[in-house]
Amino acid sequence: MNYNFIAPYYHSLSQLFFLNRQHQAHFLILKHLKDGDKILWIGGGAGKFISALEQHNLKLEIDYIDFSFKMIDLAKKVNTSNLKINFIVSDIFEFKTSKKYDVVMTTFLFDHFSQERAEKLVDQLNDNLKPKGIWFYVDFTQDQNGWQKIITNFMLRFFRIAIGLDITQLPKMQQVFAKRYENIDSQFFFKKYIESNVYQKK
């Protein structure tokens, strides 16, 4: 998969198709953050939500991972003073660290993976999350009605051409998180097509 070609246009496309709801879905996490949190953020893309974190006036340390170096380059342009952000270009499956985080953020990440790889990634990242830590999950809902399924199929076909996406359906994540996490907050957007969930590690 390669987002480098569409990186400059991705946020504009999101605003056009989803009326900025993808961006708005991020704001639920703000009330669950505390000063000094160490955050592992995967899938932040061009960094459009970094400004909102900065305005929240918390001292946060963030390991910000994206597979696209152009997305990272765009994210680096956001001015910050409260946030210590370590920008890392990496395939998340190849990312290794001994750090333990207070928060893991995966924003529109799992819609890139098969069920098997999605479950493998949860296993991997779970080891890096502290007990009682928070996992912030933002993505498209898995229980979709007719028009939502049509849009999903269109997106999967588009991204198969644009970035080389190789899945034909979204992974079922609710049951994966239910094994180890408690859902402590949630919110839906775009007529329940987009969901934000705050999970706490059991």
N, C-alpha and C positions, 0 to 999 in steps of 0.2 A: 504494500500500500504506500502511496506517495501523495501527500497533500501539498507538496511544494508548488505545483502549478496553480492550484486554485486558492492557495492561502490568502492572497490579497483580496479575494472576492467572497470568501466564505461567510464572513459576518453579514455582508450586504445581502447575500442569498438567503441567509437565515431570517433576516428582518423582512425580506420580501415574502417568503413563503409562510413564515410562522408569526408574522406581525410582532416580532421582537419577544415572543413568549419564551424562546429558548434562553435568552438572556435573563428574563425576569424569573425564570425557574431557579436561578442560582441564589436568589436573595434569602431563601429560607434558612440557609446555613448561618447567616450573620448572628442571629440571636443565640446560637449554640456555641459560638467561639468565645474564648477567654484569653486574657492577656498572657503572652508567653507560650501560646500553643505552637507546637511543631507540627507542620502540615505536609503531607505528601499529596500533591495535586497532579493527577494524570488526566490529560485531555483538555487542558485549559485553552489550547489553541492560541489565537492571536492576543489573548490576554485582556479581552474586553471587560472582564469582571474584576480585574486587579484594582481598578480605580475605586470600585465600591468597597473593597477590602481596605484600601488605604484610607478612605473617608470614615471608616468605622473606628479609627483611632485606637487600634490595638497593636501592640508589638507582637508581630508574628514572624516565625521563621518558616519559609516555604521551600521545599524541594519541588520544583516545577518541571515536569517531564512531558515532552512531546516528541513524537517520532519525526516531525517535520522541522528542519532547521529554519525554514522560512517563517513558520508559525512562531518559533522561538525568537527570531530576529524582530518580528512585529511586537511580541510581548515585551521585549526588552526596552522598547521605546516608551512604555508607560512610566511616568514619573512617580517615584515612591520615596517616602522617608521613614514611615513606620514599619515597613515590611523589609525583611531581609530575604531576598529571593535568590535561590541557587538555580539558575536555568540549566537544564540538562537535556541534550538531544540524545534520545535513546529509545530503542524498542523496550517497552516495559517488561516484556518477558526476559530480557537480558539484563535488566537493571538489578543489581545486587547491592545490598546495604545491610549493615548491622544496626542501623538506627531504629529506635522505637518512636512512633508518632502518636500524637494525641488525636489527630484527625487524618483520615484518608478521604480525598475528594476524587470521585470519578464522574466526570461530566461529559455525557454523550460519548462514552468510551465503549461500553459493552455491546453497542449496536454494530461493532466492527467484527465481532468474534462469534464463532460457532459455540454451541452449548458446551462442548468439551473444553475448549480453550477458555471460555468465560469462567467455568468452574475451577479450572487450573489457576487462573489469575486470582480469583478470590482466595484460594488456598495460599497462594504466594504472598499476597498483600496482608492477609490476616495475621501472618507471623510478624509483620512489622507494626501492627497496631497494638497499643497498650491495652491491658484489661480495662474495661469500661470506656474505651476509646470510642470515638464517633466516626462512622463511615457515612459520608454524604454522597448519595447516589441520585444522579439526574439523567433521565433518558426517556425514550418513548415507552408508553405503557405496553404491557404484554397482552392484556385482554382487550383486543381491538374490535370495533364494529366494522361495518362494510366500507364506509368512506375512508376510515383510518387504514384499513388493510390496503386499499387502493393506493393511498399516498405512500405507505411503507414500501409496497412493491415498486412504485415509481422511483423512490429514493434509492432502493437497493440496486436497481438497474442503472440509475444515473451514476452512482458511486462505483459501480463495477467498471464503468467506462472511464470515469474521471480519475479514480485513484487505484483501481485494481482490486476493489472489495470482492471477496470470494465467498460470501454467504448468501443464502436464499431466504432465510428467515431469522428473526431476532431470537436471541437466547431467552429462556424463561428464568428470570433472576429471583423472583419472589421466594420460591422454595429454597433457593441456594442460600439466601441471606437468613431465612427463617431458622436454619439449622444452628446458627451461631450468634444471631443478632436479634435484638428487640427493636421494633419500629417505634420510635418515640415521637416522631413528627412527620407529617406528610402534607403535600399540597399538589393540586392538579392544575394544568393550564391547557389552553387551546382546546376547550371542550373535552377535557380528560384524555387528550392525546399525549401530553407530556406530563411526567410525574417527577416530583422531588421527594425523596425519602431520607430521613435522618435515622440511621440505625446505630444502636449502641451495642457494643460487644458484650456478650453475656459473661 
